[in-house]
């Protein structure tokens, strides 16, 4: 008998497994496999010693379902690819997770092929977020049918990593770089803004990862009750907006970060004229959810009605003007 799969609340609503009001629907279905994690990250609800309920990942509730029901519902939705771009399996670091990936990824691959969503422009992507221990494990996961694998770096530098996560920061970076060289375009990571790093730390590591071909997604640190960092506040929105704009410049290779300026670790200049920055910022693109294509993660870091760190869709004109103020580009905001 296969273990149950956890599905994020928004994804469960998209699949018709559970009713929920969705202001912005996820364009990726998010699944969680493996049970409580064996390692102990200070910010994570799934950490070994976290007192958060098992059904939480960040601030999101992930109810359990029988795998057959999930796959059946996914097949029905996948016949309409405009509604669904990606399936992302979040796997904790346990032996159970590795066992589940060995049957779940081929099962997901079979579903998309059976419903005609396995080829062409409408191909639904399958990604796995899993802290692989070696390039051999990365190779195995990709060979099972995954299009991409994400290995979370989380911390922007070794000092922050030592305070918040087990293992080696440099070891994870090296694994990402080696894997990206072997599997171009199929390796991603994410960074959490607000763990105690500086904006300069984030700029430096984003440049290094981009130069290696690693896709980068940004998250805002979100305190959740029961975790070791439950009393730490979220990052200031101005910090997050500057890092988002820096990421957009770096990953799109608009210009080199050597022109950036910093003061006490804070970005004070982006190496371009204000009008050029305004042109980029007014597209709204820097402030949308970042990471793999088609991954919009609605309200993963935000409460509805609260501060929007990542917009899961195109920004309205009013939201763009607000973001310009937050990043310090609006007239009179400096």
Phi, psi and omega in degrees: 000128182282149178290156177290159179246139173271141182231133179300151185304316180295320179295320179299325177291318178299323181279354181078016180274339182205142178280141176195144175282128181241110174291323176222118183280142174293141176262359171240140172269125184255125179243151181232127185227147169113348180076187184304133187290151181276347181251176196229070177283135189294338185261354194258134177292335181270005180300153185305318184257008179295141177266006178290150178301151183300334186275009180254141164225120195055224182268005188264140175270135182238092178292158182266148176218157173294137183301325180297322180293321180295314182294321179296315180295321180296320179299321180293318181287325184294346176286353177238076189299340179295338180273340188220124182254334191202152167241129182237121179263117175269116183247126176287172182266083178217162175292329178297320181297316180297320178296318181295321181299328184291337174253331185288317182297311176300326179294319178295320179298320180294321180298314183290327178289320182296329183260012175078018181251027184255357182221166172073192183295334181271011182301126175278127182278147174243121177236156181231128173258107187207135180278081178299148183268347184199167176293334177294321178290323175301313181300318181297315182295318178295322181292338178289342180130359178286144176276330184208157175228136176254131177243111188289122172271323177065295186274142184278346181206168186295324182296315179294321178301316182297332181273344189234344186218154171278168175086194188247125176296313182295326178296319179292318178299316180298319178297317178300315182295316181294316181295320180296327177291325182278328185231074186302135176078004185239008183239131179226167173211174171222155179239141178256122179271125178115014179270357180122002180278174172258165176297326179294321176304316183294318179299315182297315183287327177296322178295316181298315182293320178296317178299335180270353179090018180269130175286137186241129170247146179251139172236150170266131177305134181232111180289134179230136181302135178103346178267163181295338181252030186295337182262001180276131182286162173292159181293151175302143184295329177298317176301313184296320180295319179296319180292322177299316180295320177298316179300316181300318179295318185288308187289336177266003175052047181288322171195170186280146182286353179299338177279351179295151175236146184227152171222117184052038176086353181266141178290123177245351177201143183257005178078024179210160177294153182303320182297324177294318178295320179298320179301318180288313185295326183289349171290337183081346186301320182300338189258002175279162178307134182247158180137218180293148176303135178085001180260111183246347171040059182302127172060030176289324179250359190232146168273138176307131182090349180265195179295127180267102177286315180236120177276126183277012183201179176298144181281149171283168178301319180295321180292325177295315179298322177297317180296323178298320176296317184294325181276348177091023182256346181290152179303127177082001182270353180262000000 
